[in-house]
């Protein structure tokens, strides 16, 4: 990292399901609240009529009524090709559509605007949202000059997640150490083997499963709920709006099951489905 940097230095975690941004303050990293007062911002982008684009919580909140134009977990698409097995598996669970470019790269079809967006373009929109969060913080806490300097981001260093975790826990203070780092996130489950010698880390091994994560837990719950409806004589597997409602309910159930071994889900009656308790 450039030791002569004078403008504010921030750290951005672009996650599969959520993203956040922090700033150095009194020799510590402080996570900054976004405009909604939350520490994390959903990594979701939604497209509306009249070229309007929503990012974060506003995009997530309208997903039920606009499922085909609300894009999520798109970080999985980076570096993938349309014919890849993992992509074909993901397509089964996504309400939005994927398209194949001439070079077999992936793009998301945005029906409402009749355009195609790559995963990199979508991720850049989340990045800009993180930038807005920092600018708002700097305007309040520091001064407009510093806020202006942050407007054009310069990448000082890209650090992998296990390294950041090790540093955050102060493991670099140990003289000699070999550690296994597990990361069960919203989009992937990773394991890394790190070796530390004389305060310097080296990543010896990294591996993971992009289909073992919090998102997969939600998908399993959704499939279970759809199965319960089907046993009642109602097939909702092709109803994208109903599935989005179920996804929201399944996410809440997942959070509850993180603290307890069982819970009850009750759905209100709708035009296409009766009330059901699971």
N, C-alpha and C positions, 0 to 999 in steps of 0.2 A: 504494500500500500504506500502511496505517496505521502511522505512525512511532512510535505510542505503545503498540504491542503489547508485552506483557511476558511472555506465555506462550510456550512453545517454538513455533517456526515450522517447518513441514515442507513438503516438496515431494513430490507424488505424481504418478507417471506411470502413468496408466491405459491400458495398451497393449492392442492387439487380441489378442495371444497371451500376453504377459507384462506384469506390472506391478511397479513397485518404488517405494520411498519413501526419501527422504533428509532429513537434518536439518542445519541450519547449525551448524558447529563450527569455531572459530578462523577465522571469516570464509570458510570453505569449505563446500561441500555434500558431505556424506558419506552414501553409500548404506548403509542399515541392513540387516543380515542378518535373514532371517525365522526362524521357529522351527525350520526345517529346516537352517539354516546357509547358505542360498543368498541371492544378491543379488537375484534376481528370483523372483516368484511367478506360476505359470501363471494366466492369466485364464480359469479353468475352474470351473464350478459343477456339482456332481452332487447329485442327490436320491436318498435311500434310503428304505427302509421306516421306519415309526415316526417320520415327520417329520424325519428326520436329513438335514442338509445339509453337504456337504463343499465346501471351497473351496481352490483351489491344487493343490499336488502330490498330496495324498490323493485329490482328485477325478480328477486325470489318471491316477493309478496304477490306479484301478479302472474306467477307461473301457472296457477290453476286455470285461469281464463285465457292464457296465451301460451299453451304448452309447446307448440311447434316452432315458436320463435324465441323461446327461452333456452339458452344454451348453458350447460353446466358440465363439470368434470371433463372439459375439453383439453385439459393438460395431458390426459391420456393419449391424445391424438398426435402429440409432437413426436416426430420421427417415425410414425407408423404409416403403413400403406393400406389402401382400401381392402386388399385381399388378405391381410393378416388375420390370423385366427382370433386374436384378442379383440380386434376391431369388429369383426363379425359377431362376436359374442356381445359386445357392448351395444351394438345396434338394436338388439332385441329389447333392450330396456330403455332406450332413449326415445322421447317423443319427437325430437327434431330429426331432420334427414341429413345424411352424409352424401357427398358426391365425390367422384373420382376425377382428378385432373388428368391432363394428357400424360404427365410423368408419373402417374399412379399415386401422387400425393393426395392428401385428404383435404376436403373443404366442407364446411357446414352450409347447407342451403337455407337461406333466410327467405322464407316464402313471402312475407309481408313486403319486403323491399326488392324481391327478385334479384338478390345478389348472393355471392358466395364469400364466406369468411374463413380464413385459415385459422388454425389453433394459435399460431403466433400472433395474428392480428387480434384475436379475442383476448389473449393474455396481455397484450399491450394496453388494452382498454382497462383491464384490472390494474395494471401498473400505473396508468394515469390517475385512476381513482386513489391509489395509495399516495401519489404525488399531491393530489388535492388535499388529502388529510394532513400531510406535512406542511403544506403552504398555509392552511388554516391555523395550525398550531403555531407556526412561526410568526404569523401576523399578530397573534394574541400574546405570545410569550417573548418574542425577541424584537425584531423590527422589520420594516418593509424591505430594507436592502437585503437582509439575509433571506427573506422570503423570495425575493426576486432571483437570488443566486441559485436557489434550489429548483427553479423552474426548468432549467436544462440539466437533466441528470447525467452525470458522468460516472460510468461504472468503474469503481476503484478496485473491487475484488469480488469474485464469485466464490463463495464458500459453501461446501457441501454440508448437509444437515447434521450428520454425525459429528463433524468437526465443531460446528457451532454449539451443539449440545455439550460436548466435552468441555469446551471453553467456558460455557455458562455455568457448569458445575465445578469449575475451578480445578479440573483434573490435571491441567497443565502445571500445577504447582508440585505434583508428585515427581520424584526423580526418575523412576522407572516403573512402567505399568503396561499391561496388555488388557484391554477391555473389549467386551462385546456390547454393542449398542443396538437396542431394538427400537424401532419406530413404527408404531401402529397408528397410522394417520387416517384421514378421511378418504384418501384415494389409493394408498399403497401400504404395504407392510414390508419394511426393510430391516436388514441386519447388516451391521458393519463391524469389522474387527480393526481396532486401532492399537497401534503400539506407540508408546511415548518414551523417549530417551532424552534426558537432559533438557526437559521442557519443550521438546519439539515433537509434534504429532506426525505420524505417518499412517495413512489408511492402507491396511494390508489387504482387505477384502471387503467387497460390497456385493450384496445380493438382495433380491426381494421378489415380491409377488404383487403385481399390479391389480390382481383380482382377489385380494384378501385385505379388506379395509372396512372402515365404518360404512362406506357406501354399499358394500356387499352385504353387510348386516341388514341395511334398509331394504335392499332388493329381496333378500330372503324373507323378510317380514311381509313385504308386499305380495310376494308369490303365495305365502301362507294365507294371507287375508283374501286374495283372489280365489284361492282354493276353497275357502270357507263359503264365499259367496256362490261359487259354482255348485257346491253341494246343496245349496238352497235353491238351485235352479236358475241362477242368474250368472251369465257370463259377461264379465266386464273387461275381458282381456283386450278388446278392441276399442274401448271407450277411453280415449286419452285424457279427457277432463276428469273422469272418475278416478283414473289411475293417479293423476296428480293429487287429488284429494287424499287418496289412500297413502301416497308417498309422504305427505305432510304428517298424516296420523302415524305412519310407521316410524318416522324420524323421532317423534315425541316418545313413542313406545320404546325405541332403542335407548333413548336417554334415561328413561325410567329404569330399564333393565340393566343399566350400568350400576345402579344402586341397590337393586333388589332382584330376586330370582323369578318373580312372576308379576304380572299386571293384567288389567282387563281393558280391552278396547271396545268401546261402544260407538257405533256410527248412527247418526240420525237418519230417518227415512228420507229418500229422495224420489224423484220421478221414475228412476230406473231401478232403484234398489230399496228394499225395506230396511227397517232398523235391524242391526245385527250386533251381537255381543260375542267377543272372542276371549 
